Amino acid sequence: MVAEQALYNRLGVSPDANENEIKKAYRKMALKYHPDKPTGDTEKFKEISEAFDILSDQDKRAIYDQYGLEAARKGGPQFDPNAGFGGGGSGGAGGHPFGGGFGGFSAADASNIFEQFARGGGMGDDSGFHFQSGGSPFGSAFGGFGGMGGGMGGGHYQEPEPEPVQINLPVTLEDLAKGVTKKMKLNRKGPDGSKEEKIIEIGIKAGWKEGTKITFKNQGDYIPSLRARQTIQFVIQEKPNQFFKRDGNNLIYTLPLSFKESLLGFSKVIDNVDGRRIPLSRSSPIQPNSEDKYPGLGFPISKSPGQKGDLIIRYKIDYPLSLTPEQKEMVSKTF
């Protein structure tokens, strides 16, 4: 479940909307509320542009879904060791990437986002907007922002940021199935070059997959030449599990059976990764390499709260390596 839905509501999409749905929604609303249109509304245009900026970026969207709008504007949760969540941070390198501060998303920012989207072909030929080299399509609607030039290379300056530092974060399937908060201690350099310790809390959402990135801006070593701290990016790695293997949103469990159990049936209980005990039973013979599927008992689907994949039970039958003459005779008589 997402922390809040305000940005999704701005674009009129659901929290599980995919990339194409978000782009289509932004295009529709940008054409409606652009200040150069008869139905234009500058404030609405700023709101939908900020929503698109965050929801169209996988990392920003993950932060927004987990922690909300203010955290997404800051590029990640800001933690103060003495104040807990929500502390610290004001402007600077950790602010909004288009320069408006944490809460100051401006008309110039909206203009920049719109132009990048349009130049990438997102508006289509029927949008009514046509770009010239070095010129903005917005006319006088944005008033004092005419100095931006073409948006992509005009007078808008963005302070360079330090290169992000990636740290692998091994997580068990059990933690990824239930969601967990982990604390990590960072040893970093301060502005005076001295070593500092920083505790970061990492909220891991149930259903996240290997490769998911959690970004914390302005939390790493201080870089004097840029007058800013490095961005720390944790990358989730799934720890191997003795019994389960993840396949997308499905879980695969290999269940060993004796030759007798494969013929006469069995009754067993297994512990799922989310802590639930799952009873399994069969009363009929089981064919080699066969499997059973249990819908809704697999891995949580992070973008669809309340939904889960399937649990797939694969059987591994322990065939005897040899038979006694008596056993051979018995099998011959039986079959």
Secondary structure, 3 states (H helix, E strand, C coil): CCCCCHHHHHHCCCCCCCHHHHHHHHHHHHHHHCCCCCCCCHHHHHHHHHHHHHHCCHHHHHHHHHHCHHHHHHCCCCEECCCEECCCCCCHHHCCCCCCCCCCCCHHHHHHHHHHHHHCCCCCCCCCCCCCCCCCCCCCCCHHHHHHCCCCCCCCCCCCCCCCEEEEEEECHHHHHHCEEEEEEEEEECCCCCEEEEEEEEEECCCCCCCCEEEECCCCCEECCCCEECCEEEEEEECCCCCEEEECCEEEEEEEEEHHHHHHCEEEEEECCCCCEEEEEECCCCCCCCEEEEEEEEEECCCCCCCEEEEEEEEEEECCCCCCHHHHHHHHHHC
